[in-house]
Amino acid sequence: MRLSVPPESVEILLGERSYPILIGSDLLSEPRHLAAVPTGSAALIVTNTTVEPLYAATLREALAARFRAVHVLSLPDGEAYKDWRTLNLIFDALLGHGCDRKTVLFALGGGVVGDMTGFAAASYMRGVPFVQVPTTLLAQVDSSVGGKTAINHPLGKNMIGAFYQPRLVLCDLSTLSTLPARELSAGLAEVIKYGPIHDLDFLDWIEANIDALVARDPAALAHAVRRSCEIKALVVGQDERETGLRAILNFGHTFGHAIESGLGYGKWLHGEAVGCGMVMGAHLSRRLGGIDDAFVRRLTALIERAGLPVVGPALGADRYLELMRVDKKSEAGEIRFVVIDKPGSATVRSAPDAMVREVLAQCCAA
């Protein structure tokens, strides 16, 4: 369905590092939307082999008037390539083109491209500007916003990275028209999470509009992206470096990251693992007294309607616990989970291994 949505702006308020998130259709082809981007001698568009033939030429044309040289680097596509070897391809391109400290990087793609481009921008010459141009729903509602950048390690997801804010996030909703159905569902996981941890009215809205979202209704997608960005902007503005409140945005992620690492990166999409992880997180929250069985069933049904898995892979409880102990929220080897302490509110706390094993036994394939 053709998307036609006028641009709106959500602000990330971080003092001198504040920046806008622009949300609308056909933004890539309009150079005026790049007014917040500093002008430099060169720009490097980092994308992947899937996105490049769809949108790289359009963005390159929009940048041509602002930069003397616009280079394009196309990386292999997939979570399996979110590693040192692929990251170095970005540095190779920057050095090979003689890029200086005023070079601006543009991350054109999903969460993998955004995370790696941001990490490269944070590291190259100790920091150069970058812009997020997310082309997946998951990246538009979550990973492109807030300045988290990272690569994966075989022992843990996103364990090597930096907090580094972009100058602009440009969410062109038109790019969602080419998104595979599985990727759209993966993005819906990150939309859904905002409801049970922060905004029950939004959860009600998602339930009423989930079929429209799956069908890519323009108005529904625009509202989902905007409200998700508003909530994330509010949280990040209060806790940029995840020392407290921001950790609640990881609801479902401790279980989800274990699924991704345990199966091998790329076997399940990040959003699929998070969706299933939220089911596990809901069951743990119920055991800890935060929600009742009815709320667990409600959230599970919504996640399933979004086309996401609700039964975890059979990695074995010992393997799950081993993987979750290297989660970034762990302290002194103690696993800490984001749990719902009441509908619409979340906190971070530990749980006995025996209780976690009960959850895994209930939520995973035999």
Stockholm file with secondary structure:
# STOCKHOLM 1.0

chainA/1-366         MRLSVPPESVEILLGERSYPILIGSDLLSEPRHLAAVPTGSAALIVTNTTVEPLYAATLREALAARFRAVHVLSLPDGEAYKDWRTLNLIFDALLGHGCDRKTVLFALGGGVVGDMTGFAAASYMRGVPFVQVPTTLLAQVDSSVGGKTAINHPLGKNMIGAFYQPRLVLCDLSTLSTLPARELSAGLAEVIKYGPIHDLDFLDWIEANIDALVARDPAALAHAVRRSCEIKALVVGQDERETGLRAILNFGHTFGHAIESGLGYGKWLHGEAVGCGMVMGAHLSRRLGGIDDAFVRRLTALIERAGLPVVGPALGADRYLELMRVDKKSEAGEIRFVVIDKPGSATVRSAPDAMVREVLAQCCAA
#=GR chainA/1-366 SS CCCCCCCEEEEECCGGGCEEEEEESSCTTCGGGGTTSCCCSEEEEEEETTTIIIIIHHHHHHHTTTCSEEEEEEECCSGGGCSHHHHHHHHHHHHHTTCCTTCEEEEEESHHHHHHHHHHHHHGGGCCCEEEEECSHHIIIIITSSCEEEEEETTEEEEEEEECCCSEEEEEGGGGGGSCHHHHHHHHHHHHTHHHHHCHHHHHHHHHHHHHHHTTCHHHHHHHHHHHHHHHHHHHHHCTTCSSGGGGGGTTHHHHHHHHHHHCTTSSCHHHHHHHHHHHHHHHHHHTTSSCHHHHHHHHHHHHHTTCCCSBCCCCHHHHHHHHTTSTTCBTTBCEEEEEEETTEEEEEECCHHHHHHHHHHHBCC
#=GC SS_cons         CCCCCCCEEEEECCGGGCEEEEEESSCTTCGGGGTTSCCCSEEEEEEETTTIIIIIHHHHHHHTTTCSEEEEEEECCSGGGCSHHHHHHHHHHHHHTTCCTTCEEEEEESHHHHHHHHHHHHHGGGCCCEEEEECSHHIIIIITSSCEEEEEETTEEEEEEEECCCSEEEEEGGGGGGSCHHHHHHHHHHHHTHHHHHCHHHHHHHHHHHHHHHTTCHHHHHHHHHHHHHHHHHHHHHCTTCSSGGGGGGTTHHHHHHHHHHHCTTSSCHHHHHHHHHHHHHHHHHHTTSSCHHHHHHHHHHHHHTTCCCSBCCCCHHHHHHHHTTSTTCBTTBCEEEEEEETTEEEEEECCHHHHHHHHHHHBCC
//
